[in-house]
Amino acid sequence: MNKTQISIDARNIFLSEYQAVLSTHSIDVSGYPFGSIVPYCLNKVGLPIILISKIAQHTKNIISNTKVSLLVIEGNADDSQTVGRVTFLGDAELVEKNDNDSAERYYNYFPQSRDYHKTHDFNFYVVKPVRIRFIKGFGQVYWIEKNNFQLANPFIFEEEQGMLNHMNIDHIDTIRHYCDIYNIYYRMPQLPEMVGIDSEGFNLRVGSKIHRIKFVEPVTTVNAVRRALVQMAKNYDFGLES
């Protein structure tokens, strides 16, 4: 398998799961890793964003040592040894308070967290990569350099949000049709919502669960996204004109 495909496969897992085991260096039990589950999403340059309380153990650990890891495991499986796993090694850095782009992207995925950093004193952190370890399956183990893994979103927030609003307001029936195609379960009156678009696919949220649908080919413009979505709908005998 070539390096490009390895990076694509690893990145697809990272773009699909949206929760990880964050491990930091414990200050209470010196020398030992401290891990717990955290939600995350990717910012405009393709790096993971996490939201942590100021009083959390992770925050205290990061202040002492910025070196962290995020472990992302592919889907649900009876045997975790048979599925893909991505370990993202990097340095956690506090996100600037005026970085509304990262905050709004995060809130699209996790709307319940919108007031956490105000009401409960939470802060955003970005994890800047050093190296990535990818286990594709048994006996398939690779190191990926950060420049091969990281892929920026070609759409500025306003472009992405405009596409999301258009689909969620004007084409909710099409989104529901995508759910039927890809066996994404939802129950009325809870409706699926499109929450993110990037060059390689888009994400739907049903309740608190995030689902990933890949494009057949990469897209880099708003018009290319429209054509890809129209073609996906037409391929399954469903109309989407604009």
C-alpha positions in Angstrom: 0.0 0.0 0.0 1.4 3.4 -1.0 2.0 6.2 1.5 -0.8 8.4 0.0 -3.4 5.7 0.5 -2.2 4.9 4.0 -2.6 8.6 4.9 -6.1 8.8 3.3 -7.2 5.7 5.2 -5.9 7.0 8.5 -7.4 10.4 8.0 -10.8 9.0 7.1 -10.9 7.3 10.5 -9.9 10.6 12.2 -12.7 12.3 10.2 -15.3 9.7 11.0 -15.2 9.0 14.8 -15.1 12.4 16.6 -14.2 11.0 20.0 -10.8 9.9 21.2 -8.8 8.8 24.3 -6.8 11.9 25.3 -3.7 11.0 27.2 -1.7 13.5 29.1 1.3 13.3 31.5 -0.1 13.0 35.1 1.2 15.5 37.6 -0.4 13.7 40.5 1.1 10.3 39.7 4.4 11.4 38.1 5.6 9.5 35.1 2.3 7.9 34.3 -0.1 8.6 31.4 -3.6 9.8 32.3 -6.3 9.0 29.7 -10.0 9.7 29.3 -12.5 10.1 26.5 -12.9 13.5 24.8 -15.0 14.7 21.9 -13.0 16.5 19.1 -13.5 18.0 15.7 -11.0 19.4 13.1 -10.3 23.0 12.6 -9.9 24.8 9.2 -6.3 23.6 8.8 -7.2 20.0 9.7 -6.0 19.8 13.3 -8.0 18.4 16.2 -9.8 20.8 18.6 -10.8 19.7 22.1 -12.7 21.6 24.8 -11.5 21.1 28.4 -12.5 22.6 31.7 -9.9 24.8 33.5 -10.3 22.6 36.6 -9.9 19.3 34.7 -7.0 17.1 35.4 -6.0 17.2 31.7 -5.7 21.0 31.9 -3.4 20.8 34.9 -1.4 18.1 33.1 -1.1 20.1 29.9 0.0 23.2 31.7 2.9 21.1 33.1 3.6 19.2 29.9 2.1 19.9 26.5 2.9 16.5 25.0 -0.3 14.5 24.5 -1.8 11.8 22.4 -5.2 11.2 20.9 -6.2 7.6 20.3 -9.0 7.2 17.8 -10.6 3.7 17.2 -12.6 2.9 14.1 -16.3 2.1 14.7 -17.8 -0.6 16.9 -16.4 -4.1 16.6 -16.4 -7.2 18.7 -12.6 -7.5 18.2 -10.8 -4.2 18.6 -7.7 -5.8 17.1 -9.3 -6.1 13.7 -10.2 -2.4 13.2 -8.2 0.7 12.4 -6.6 2.7 15.1 -4.9 6.1 14.8 -2.6 7.5 17.6 -2.1 11.2 17.0 1.0 12.4 18.9 1.4 16.1 19.4 1.5 19.2 21.5 -1.6 20.8 23.0 -1.8 24.5 22.6 -4.4 26.9 24.0 -6.7 28.3 21.2 -7.0 32.1 21.1 -10.2 33.5 22.6 -10.9 35.3 19.3 -10.7 32.1 17.2 -14.4 32.0 16.5 -13.9 29.8 13.4 -12.7 26.9 15.5 -15.4 27.4 18.2 -18.2 27.5 15.7 -17.0 24.4 13.8 -16.9 22.6 17.2 -20.4 23.8 18.1 -21.8 22.4 14.9 -20.7 19.0 16.0 -21.4 19.4 19.7 -24.1 22.1 20.1 -24.7 21.3 23.8 -21.2 22.6 24.5 -21.8 26.1 23.2 -21.8 27.8 26.6 -19.4 25.5 28.4 -16.4 27.8 28.1 -18.5 30.7 29.3 -20.7 29.1 32.0 -18.3 26.4 33.2 -14.9 28.0 32.4 -13.8 25.7 29.5 -11.1 26.4 27.0 -10.4 25.1 23.5 -7.0 23.4 22.8 -5.6 22.5 19.4 -3.3 19.5 19.2 -0.4 20.2 16.8 1.0 17.0 15.4 4.5 15.5 15.7 3.8 12.1 14.2 0.9 9.7 13.7 0.8 5.9 14.2 -1.8 4.0 12.1 -2.7 0.4 12.7 -4.9 -0.5 9.8 -5.5 -4.1 11.0 -3.5 -7.1 12.3 0.0 -6.8 11.0 -0.6 -3.6 9.1 1.3 -0.9 11.1 2.6 2.4 9.8 4.1 5.7 10.9 2.7 8.7 9.1 4.5 12.0 9.0 2.4 15.0 9.9 2.7 16.7 6.5 1.2 13.6 4.9 -1.6 13.3 7.4 -2.8 16.9 7.8 -5.2 18.2 5.2 -6.7 21.7 5.4 -10.4 22.3 4.8 -10.6 24.2 1.5 -13.7 26.0 2.6 -13.7 29.0 4.9 -16.2 28.8 7.7 -18.7 31.1 6.0 -18.7 29.0 2.8 -19.0 25.8 4.8 -21.8 27.2 7.0 -23.7 28.4 3.9 -23.6 25.0 2.4 -24.7 23.4 5.6 -27.6 25.9 6.1 -28.7 25.3 2.5 -28.8 21.5 2.9 -30.4 21.5 6.4 -33.1 24.1 5.5 -33.8 23.3 1.8 -32.9 19.7 1.4 -33.7 17.8 4.6 -35.4 15.1 2.6 -32.2 14.5 0.7 -30.2 14.3 3.9 -32.7 11.7 5.2 -32.3 9.9 1.9 -28.5 9.8 2.4 -29.2 8.2 5.8 -31.3 5.5 4.1 -28.6 4.8 1.6 -25.9 4.5 4.1 -27.9 2.7 6.8 -27.8 5.7 9.3 -30.6 5.2 11.7 -32.7 8.1 12.9 -36.1 8.3 14.5 -38.7 11.0 13.9 -39.1 13.7 15.1 -35.3 13.7 15.5 -33.9 14.7 12.1 -30.4 14.2 10.8 -28.4 17.4 10.4 -25.4 18.0 8.1 -22.7 19.5 10.4 -19.5 19.5 8.4 -18.1 19.5 4.9 -14.5 19.1 3.7 -12.7 18.1 0.6 -13.1 14.3 1.2 -16.7 14.1 2.5 -19.3 15.4 4.9 -20.6 14.6 8.3 -24.2 14.1 9.6 -25.2 14.3 13.2 -28.2 12.3 14.5 -28.7 13.2 18.1 -25.2 13.0 19.6 -23.8 10.5 17.1 -21.6 11.7 14.2 -21.7 9.8 10.9 -19.2 10.2 8.0 -20.1 9.9 4.3 -17.2 10.1 1.8 -17.2 11.8 -1.6 -16.3 9.6 -4.6 -13.6 12.2 -5.5 -12.1 15.1 -3.6 -13.8 18.5 -4.0 -12.3 21.9 -3.4 -15.0 24.4 -4.5 -18.6 25.1 -3.5 -19.8 24.2 -7.0 -17.9 20.9 -6.8 -19.7 20.0 -3.6 -23.0 20.8 -5.1 -22.2 18.6 -8.1 -21.0 15.8 -5.9 -24.2 15.9 -3.7 -26.4 16.1 -6.8 -24.7 13.1 -8.3 -24.9 11.1 -5.1 -28.7 11.7 -5.0 -29.1 10.9 -8.7 -27.2 7.7 -8.4 -29.9 6.5 -6.0 -32.9 7.9 -8.0 -33.5 10.9 -5.8 -33.8 14.5 -7.0 -31.5 17.3 -5.8 -31.4 20.2 -8.2 -29.7 23.1 -6.3 
